[in-house]
Amino acid sequence: MMKMDHHCPWINTCVGHKNHGHFIAFLASAVAGCSMATVSLGMSLYYGLNRTWYLYYGTGKEPQVVLTLWSLLGALFGLGLALGVVIAVGMLLVFQLKAIARNQTGIEDWIKEKADYRLRQTERKFTWPYDLGRWDNLKQVLSLSSCIPKGDGIDWVIVEDCDQYTLTREQLRQKQDKRERTREYQIVSSYSGFWFPLSQGCGVCCHPPCTDEPRIRLAPGAMVRVTRWKRYWLYGELDQATTGDSVQSRVRGWFPRQCAVEVVDPRLYEERVHKQASGKNGHTKKVEDKKKKQ
């Protein structure tokens, strides 16, 4: 069952359990209507531009379309808009139907991806608790008679070997892993918070994070708890105790990697290396035991 999927600025509300079926109907109606407009305007332009040829060589049954300068410009403008809606909204409709077929929202798709990544070195595989099969997933959101979804939005139909809190427990494990992999970085050069900081070099400007998440303004000496890494950018939370800021709100975002250096505690470094080595040895032992059994 689809929960909250995303916020849509065009309808000025969030798409979720109660209105996802209506949202799909809205997208399908927009694509169908603009497809009809595209065909109508395209055929009108075709007959209008070839009107002279049809007068001499046609059967007389062809539609007579007279185009003036303004009607030609209006038809071209309307055709461009209609075709653009068909392509853009059509792609959104396809993405939404795929999400319903998997029974995953955009947020849950990210959770599933992180769950698979977390279990990548084990023989376990995360079972999505709400995937009942494509047809059953579609019937939970869409029906031929109405767009009203099934269920109350609190209790969900789940697959075997799962319960109502399977996804919650997985999210708690991911948060624990996030806390364990957090690294402290100290800012050594200032960053203005611009999305394309020319002062940081072409590599930083040409490889921005493909996300709408914010950037954070930093000054030398500040400390940032980093949880995500890219080649040119880092994502973390600003430790406001090092900036003297009395505001208690959390400041998180991206900043250039070259502005900071990692602060390494020797004891934590040894624990991290030992933990990684233990994990690799355990995984290697499992593989060897499996080969022996075979």
C-alpha positions as a Markdown table, in Angstrom:
| # | Residue | x | y | z |
|---|---|---|---|---|
| 1 | Met | 0.0 | 0.0 | 0.0 |
| 2 | Met | 1.4 | 3.4 | -1.0 |
| 3 | Lys | 2.1 | 5.8 | 1.9 |
| 4 | Met | 3.4 | 9.3 | 1.5 |
| 5 | Asp | 5.2 | 9.4 | -1.9 |
| 6 | His | 6.2 | 13.0 | -2.5 |
| 7 | His | 5.0 | 16.6 | -2.4 |
| 8 | Cys | 3.6 | 17.8 | -5.7 |
| 9 | Pro | 3.8 | 21.6 | -6.3 |
| 10 | Trp | 1.3 | 21.5 | -9.1 |
| 11 | Ile | -1.5 | 20.3 | -6.9 |
| 12 | Asn | -0.1 | 22.0 | -3.8 |
| 13 | Thr | -0.3 | 19.0 | -1.6 |
| 14 | Cys | 1.5 | 15.7 | -0.8 |
| 15 | Val | 0.7 | 12.5 | -2.7 |
| 16 | Gly | 0.1 | 9.6 | -0.4 |
| 17 | His | -2.3 | 6.9 | 0.7 |
| 18 | Lys | -5.6 | 8.7 | 0.4 |
| 19 | Asn | -5.1 | 10.6 | -2.9 |
| 20 | His | -2.5 | 8.5 | -4.8 |
| 21 | Gly | -5.2 | 6.9 | -7.0 |
| 22 | His | -6.7 | 10.4 | -7.8 |
| 23 | Phe | -3.1 | 11.6 | -8.7 |
| 24 | Ile | -2.6 | 8.8 | -11.1 |
| 25 | Ala | -6.0 | 9.6 | -12.7 |
| 26 | Phe | -5.0 | 13.2 | -13.0 |
| 27 | Leu | -1.7 | 12.3 | -14.7 |
| 28 | Ala | -3.4 | 9.9 | -17.1 |
| 29 | Ser | -6.1 | 12.5 | -18.0 |
| 30 | Ala | -3.4 | 15.2 | -18.6 |
| 31 | Val | -1.5 | 12.8 | -20.9 |
| 32 | Ala | -4.6 | 11.7 | -22.8 |
| 33 | Gly | -5.9 | 15.2 | -23.3 |
| 34 | Cys | -2.6 | 16.6 | -24.4 |
| 35 | Ser | -2.1 | 13.6 | -26.7 |
| 36 | Met | -5.4 | 14.5 | -28.4 |
| 37 | Ala | -4.4 | 18.1 | -28.6 |
| 38 | Thr | -1.1 | 17.1 | -30.2 |
| 39 | Val | -2.8 | 15.0 | -32.9 |
| 40 | Ser | -5.4 | 17.7 | -33.6 |
| 41 | Leu | -2.9 | 20.6 | -33.9 |
| 42 | Gly | -0.4 | 18.5 | -35.8 |
| 43 | Met | -3.1 | 17.5 | -38.4 |
| 44 | Ser | -4.3 | 21.1 | -38.6 |
| 45 | Leu | -0.9 | 22.3 | -39.4 |
| 46 | Tyr | -0.4 | 19.6 | -41.9 |
| 47 | Tyr | -3.6 | 20.3 | -43.8 |
| 48 | Gly | -3.0 | 24.1 | -43.5 |
| 49 | Leu | 0.5 | 24.0 | -44.9 |
| 50 | Asn | -0.6 | 21.7 | -47.7 |
| 51 | Arg | -3.9 | 23.5 | -48.5 |
| 52 | Thr | -2.8 | 24.6 | -52.0 |
| 53 | Trp | -1.8 | 21.1 | -53.0 |
| 54 | Tyr | -5.1 | 19.7 | -51.8 |
| 55 | Leu | -7.1 | 22.3 | -53.8 |
| 56 | Tyr | -5.5 | 21.1 | -57.0 |
| 57 | Tyr | -4.9 | 17.4 | -56.5 |
| 58 | Gly | -7.2 | 16.5 | -53.6 |
| 59 | Thr | -10.5 | 14.7 | -53.6 |
| 60 | Gly | -12.3 | 17.7 | -52.1 |
| 61 | Lys | -13.1 | 15.8 | -49.0 |
| 62 | Glu | -10.1 | 17.0 | -47.1 |
| 63 | Pro | -10.6 | 19.5 | -44.3 |
| 64 | Gln | -9.9 | 23.1 | -45.5 |
| 65 | Val | -7.6 | 24.8 | -42.9 |
| 66 | Val | -6.7 | 28.4 | -43.5 |
| 67 | Leu | -3.6 | 29.5 | -41.6 |
| 68 | Thr | -2.8 | 33.2 | -41.0 |
| 69 | Leu | 0.4 | 34.3 | -39.4 |
| 70 | Trp | -1.1 | 34.5 | -35.9 |
| 71 | Ser | -3.0 | 31.2 | -36.2 |
| 72 | Leu | 0.2 | 29.5 | -37.4 |
| 73 | Leu | 2.2 | 30.9 | -34.5 |
| 74 | Gly | -0.6 | 29.9 | -32.0 |
| 75 | Ala | -0.8 | 26.4 | -33.4 |
| 76 | Leu | 3.0 | 25.9 | -33.2 |
| 77 | Phe | 3.0 | 27.3 | -29.7 |
| 78 | Gly | 0.1 | 25.1 | -28.6 |
| 79 | Leu | 1.7 | 22.0 | -30.2 |
| 80 | Gly | 5.0 | 22.6 | -28.4 |
| 81 | Leu | 3.2 | 22.9 | -25.0 |
| 82 | Ala | 1.0 | 19.9 | -25.6 |
| 83 | Leu | 3.9 | 17.7 | -26.8 |
| 84 | Gly | 6.0 | 18.8 | -23.8 |
| 85 | Val | 3.2 | 17.8 | -21.4 |
| 86 | Val | 2.9 | 14.4 | -23.0 |
| 87 | Ile | 6.6 | 13.7 | -22.7 |
| 88 | Ala | 7.2 | 15.2 | -19.2 |
| 89 | Val | 3.9 | 14.1 | -17.5 |
| 90 | Gly | 4.0 | 10.8 | -19.4 |
| 91 | Met | 7.4 | 10.0 | -17.9 |
| 92 | Leu | 6.1 | 10.9 | -14.4 |
| 93 | Leu | 3.1 | 8.7 | -15.0 |
| 94 | Val | 5.3 | 5.8 | -15.9 |
| 95 | Phe | 7.5 | 6.3 | -12.8 |
| 96 | Gln | 4.4 | 6.4 | -10.6 |
| 97 | Leu | 3.0 | 3.2 | -12.1 |
| 98 | Lys | 6.3 | 1.4 | -11.6 |
| 99 | Ala | 6.4 | 2.6 | -8.0 |
| 100 | Ile | 2.8 | 1.2 | -7.5 |
| 101 | Ala | 3.8 | -2.1 | -9.1 |
| 102 | Arg | 6.7 | -2.4 | -6.6 |
| 103 | Asn | 4.5 | -1.0 | -3.8 |
| 104 | Gln | 7.3 | 1.4 | -2.9 |
| 105 | Thr | 7.2 | 5.2 | -2.5 |
| 106 | Gly | 10.1 | 7.3 | -3.5 |
| 107 | Ile | 11.3 | 7.5 | 0.1 |
| 108 | Glu | 10.9 | 3.7 | 0.6 |
| 109 | Asp | 12.8 | 3.0 | -2.6 |
| 110 | Trp | 15.8 | 4.8 | -1.0 |
| 111 | Ile | 15.3 | 2.8 | 2.2 |
| 112 | Lys | 15.3 | -0.5 | 0.2 |
| 113 | Glu | 18.5 | 0.5 | -1.6 |
| 114 | Lys | 20.3 | 1.2 | 1.7 |
| 115 | Ala | 19.0 | -2.1 | 3.1 |
| 116 | Asp | 20.4 | -4.0 | 0.2 |
| 117 | Tyr | 23.7 | -2.1 | 0.5 |
| 118 | Arg | 23.8 | -2.9 | 4.3 |
| 119 | Leu | 23.5 | -6.6 | 3.7 |
| 120 | Arg | 25.7 | -6.7 | 0.6 |
| 121 | Gln | 28.5 | -8.8 | 2.4 |
| 122 | Thr | 26.1 | -11.3 | 3.9 |
| 123 | Glu | 24.0 | -14.1 | 2.5 |
| 124 | Arg | 20.8 | -12.4 | 3.7 |
| 125 | Lys | 18.6 | -10.4 | 1.4 |
| 126 | Phe | 16.1 | -7.8 | 2.6 |
| 127 | Thr | 12.5 | -8.8 | 1.9 |
| 128 | Trp | 10.2 | -5.9 | 1.1 |
| 129 | Pro | 7.2 | -6.5 | 3.4 |
| 130 | Tyr | 4.6 | -4.8 | 1.2 |
| 131 | Asp | 5.3 | -6.4 | -2.2 |
| 132 | Leu | 2.3 | -8.6 | -2.8 |
| 133 | Gly | 2.9 | -9.0 | -6.5 |
| 134 | Arg | 2.4 | -6.5 | -9.3 |
| 135 | Trp | -1.3 | -7.1 | -9.8 |
| 136 | Asp | -2.2 | -7.1 | -6.1 |
| 137 | Asn | -0.1 | -4.0 | -5.6 |
| 138 | Leu | -2.0 | -2.2 | -8.4 |
| 139 | Lys | -5.4 | -3.2 | -7.0 |
| 140 | Gln | -4.5 | -1.7 | -3.6 |
| 141 | Val | -4.2 | 1.8 | -5.2 |
| 142 | Leu | -6.2 | 1.6 | -8.4 |
| 143 | Ser | -9.6 | 0.1 | -9.3 |
| 144 | Leu | -11.9 | 0.3 | -12.3 |
| 145 | Ser | -14.8 | 1.7 | -10.2 |
| 146 | Ser | -13.1 | 4.4 | -8.1 |
| 147 | Cys | -9.7 | 5.9 | -7.1 |
| 148 | Ile | -10.3 | 5.2 | -3.4 |
| 149 | Pro | -7.6 | 3.0 | -1.9 |
| 150 | Lys | -8.0 | -0.1 | 0.2 |
| 151 | Gly | -7.1 | -0.1 | 3.9 |
| 152 | Asp | -7.1 | 2.6 | 6.6 |
| 153 | Gly | -3.5 | 3.8 | 6.1 |
| 154 | Ile | -2.4 | 2.4 | 9.5 |
| 155 | Asp | -2.4 | -1.4 | 9.2 |
| 156 | Trp | -0.9 | -2.9 | 5.9 |
| 157 | Val | -1.2 | -6.2 | 4.2 |
| 158 | Ile | 2.3 | -7.7 | 4.3 |
| 159 | Val | 4.0 | -10.8 | 3.0 |
| 160 | Glu | 4.9 | -13.9 | 5.0 |
| 161 | Asp | 7.8 | -13.8 | 7.4 |
| 162 | Cys | 7.3 | -10.0 | 8.0 |
| 163 | Asp | 5.3 | -8.0 | 10.3 |
| 164 | Gln | 4.0 | -4.4 | 10.6 |
| 165 | Tyr | 7.3 | -3.2 | 12.1 |
| 166 | Thr | 9.8 | -4.9 | 9.7 |
| 167 | Leu | 10.5 | -1.7 | 7.9 |
| 168 | Thr | 10.8 | 0.3 | 11.2 |
| 169 | Arg | 13.4 | -2.1 | 12.5 |
| 170 | Glu | 15.4 | -1.8 | 9.3 |
| 171 | Gln | 15.4 | 2.0 | 9.5 |
| 172 | Leu | 16.6 | 1.8 | 13.1 |
| 173 | Arg | 19.5 | -0.4 | 12.0 |
| 174 | Gln | 20.3 | 2.0 | 9.2 |
| 175 | Lys | 20.4 | 4.9 | 11.7 |
| 176 | Gln | 22.8 | 2.9 | 13.9 |
| 177 | Asp | 25.0 | 2.1 | 11.0 |
| 178 | Lys | 25.0 | 5.8 | 10.1 |
| 179 | Arg | 26.1 | 6.8 | 13.6 |
| 180 | Glu | 28.9 | 4.2 | 13.4 |
| 181 | Arg | 30.2 | 5.5 | 10.1 |
| 182 | Thr | 30.1 | 9.2 | 11.0 |
| 183 | Arg | 33.4 | 10.9 | 10.7 |
| 184 | Glu | 34.6 | 14.2 | 12.2 |
| 185 | Tyr | 35.9 | 16.8 | 9.7 |
| 186 | Gln | 37.5 | 20.2 | 10.5 |
| 187 | Ile | 37.0 | 23.1 | 8.1 |
| 188 | Val | 40.4 | 24.5 | 7.0 |
| 189 | Ser | 39.1 | 27.0 | 4.3 |
| 190 | Ser | 35.9 | 29.0 | 4.1 |
| 191 | Tyr | 33.0 | 28.0 | 1.8 |
| 192 | Ser | 30.3 | 30.5 | 0.8 |
| 193 | Gly | 27.5 | 28.0 | 0.5 |
| 194 | Phe | 27.1 | 28.6 | -3.3 |
| 195 | Trp | 25.9 | 25.7 | -5.4 |
| 196 | Phe | 28.6 | 26.4 | -8.0 |
| 197 | Pro | 31.6 | 27.9 | -6.1 |
| 198 | Leu | 34.0 | 29.0 | -8.8 |
| 199 | Ser | 36.7 | 29.7 | -6.2 |
| 200 | Gln | 36.8 | 26.0 | -5.3 |
| 201 | Gly | 37.9 | 24.9 | -8.8 |
| 202 | Cys | 36.4 | 23.4 | -12.0 |
| 203 | Gly | 36.2 | 19.9 | -10.5 |
| 204 | Val | 33.9 | 21.0 | -7.7 |
| 205 | Cys | 31.7 | 23.1 | -10.0 |
| 206 | Cys | 31.4 | 20.4 | -12.7 |
| 207 | His | 30.6 | 17.6 | -10.3 |
| 208 | Pro | 27.8 | 18.9 | -8.0 |
| 209 | Pro | 25.7 | 16.4 | -6.0 |
| 210 | Cys | 22.6 | 15.4 | -8.1 |
| 211 | Thr | 20.2 | 16.4 | -5.3 |
| 212 | Asp | 18.2 | 19.4 | -4.1 |
| 213 | Glu | 19.6 | 19.1 | -0.6 |
| 214 | Pro | 21.1 | 22.4 | 0.7 |
| 215 | Arg | 24.6 | 23.5 | 0.9 |
| 216 | Ile | 26.0 | 24.8 | 4.2 |
| 217 | Arg | 28.1 | 28.0 | 4.7 |
| 218 | Leu | 31.3 | 27.2 | 6.6 |
| 219 | Ala | 34.2 | 29.1 | 8.2 |
| 220 | Pro | 37.7 | 27.8 | 9.2 |
| 221 | Gly | 37.8 | 26.0 | 12.5 |
| 222 | Ala | 34.2 | 24.7 | 12.4 |
| 223 | Met | 33.6 | 21.0 | 12.9 |
| 224 | Val | 31.2 | 18.9 | 10.7 |
| 225 | Arg | 30.0 | 15.4 | 11.4 |
| 226 | Val | 30.1 | 13.8 | 7.9 |
| 227 | Thr | 27.9 | 10.9 | 6.9 |
| 228 | Arg | 28.1 | 10.8 | 3.1 |
| 229 | Trp | 31.1 | 11.1 | 0.8 |
| 230 | Lys | 31.6 | 11.9 | -2.9 |
| 231 | Arg | 34.7 | 12.6 | -4.9 |
| 232 | Tyr | 34.4 | 16.4 | -4.7 |
| 233 | Trp | 31.7 | 16.9 | -2.0 |
| 234 | Leu | 30.9 | 15.8 | 1.5 |
| 235 | Tyr | 27.6 | 15.8 | 3.4 |
| 236 | Gly | 27.3 | 16.4 | 7.1 |
| 237 | Glu | 25.9 | 18.2 | 10.0 |
| 238 | Leu | 27.5 | 21.3 | 11.4 |
| 239 | Asp | 28.6 | 21.2 | 15.0 |
| 240 | Gln | 27.3 | 24.6 | 16.2 |
| 241 | Ala | 29.3 | 24.4 | 19.4 |
| 242 | Thr | 32.4 | 25.2 | 17.4 |
| 243 | Thr | 30.8 | 28.2 | 15.7 |
| 244 | Gly | 29.4 | 29.9 | 18.8 |
| 245 | Asp | 25.9 | 29.9 | 17.3 |
| 246 | Ser | 23.2 | 29.8 | 19.9 |
| 247 | Val | 20.6 | 28.6 | 17.4 |
| 248 | Gln | 19.6 | 25.0 | 18.2 |
| 249 | Ser | 18.2 | 24.0 | 14.8 |
| 250 | Arg | 20.3 | 21.4 | 12.9 |
| 251 | Val | 22.3 | 22.7 | 10.0 |
| 252 | Arg | 23.0 | 20.0 | 7.4 |
| 253 | Gly | 24.1 | 20.0 | 3.8 |
| 254 | Trp | 26.8 | 19.6 | 1.2 |
| 255 | Phe | 30.2 | 21.3 | 1.1 |
| 256 | Pro | 33.4 | 20.9 | -1.0 |
| 257 | Arg | 35.7 | 18.1 | 0.2 |
| 258 | Gln | 38.8 | 20.2 | -0.2 |
| 259 | Cys | 37.6 | 22.6 | 2.5 |
| 260 | Ala | 38.0 | 20.1 | 5.3 |
| 261 | Val | 40.3 | 17.5 | 6.7 |
| 262 | Glu | 39.3 | 14.4 | 8.7 |
| 263 | Val | 40.0 | 14.4 | 12.4 |
| 264 | Val | 41.3 | 11.0 | 13.3 |
| 265 | Asp | 41.4 | 9.7 | 16.8 |
| 266 | Pro | 44.1 | 7.0 | 17.0 |
| 267 | Arg | 42.0 | 4.8 | 19.3 |
| 268 | Leu | 38.9 | 5.1 | 17.1 |
| 269 | Tyr | 41.1 | 4.4 | 14.0 |
| 270 | Glu | 42.4 | 1.2 | 15.6 |
| 271 | Glu | 38.9 | 0.1 | 16.5 |
| 272 | Arg | 37.6 | 0.8 | 13.0 |
| 273 | Val | 40.4 | -1.2 | 11.4 |
| 274 | His | 39.9 | -4.1 | 13.8 |
| 275 | Lys | 36.2 | -4.1 | 13.1 |
| 276 | Gln | 36.7 | -4.0 | 9.3 |
| 277 | Ala | 39.2 | -6.8 | 9.5 |
| 278 | Ser | 36.9 | -8.9 | 11.7 |
| 279 | Gly | 34.0 | -8.4 | 9.3 |
| 280 | Lys | 36.2 | -9.5 | 6.3 |
| 281 | Asn | 37.5 | -12.5 | 8.1 |
| 282 | Gly | 34.0 | -13.5 | 9.1 |
| 283 | His | 32.8 | -13.2 | 5.6 |
| 284 | Thr | 35.8 | -15.2 | 4.2 |
| 285 | Lys | 35.2 | -17.9 | 6.8 |
| 286 | Lys | 31.5 | -18.2 | 5.7 |
| 287 | Val | 32.5 | -18.5 | 2.1 |
| 288 | Glu | 35.1 | -21.2 | 2.9 |
| 289 | Asp | 32.6 | -23.2 | 5.0 |
| 290 | Lys | 30.1 | -23.0 | 2.2 |
| 291 | Lys | 32.7 | -24.3 | -0.3 |
| 292 | Lys | 33.5 | -27.2 | 2.1 |
| 293 | Lys | 29.8 | -28.2 | 2.4 |
| 294 | Gln | 29.5 | -28.2 | -1.4 |
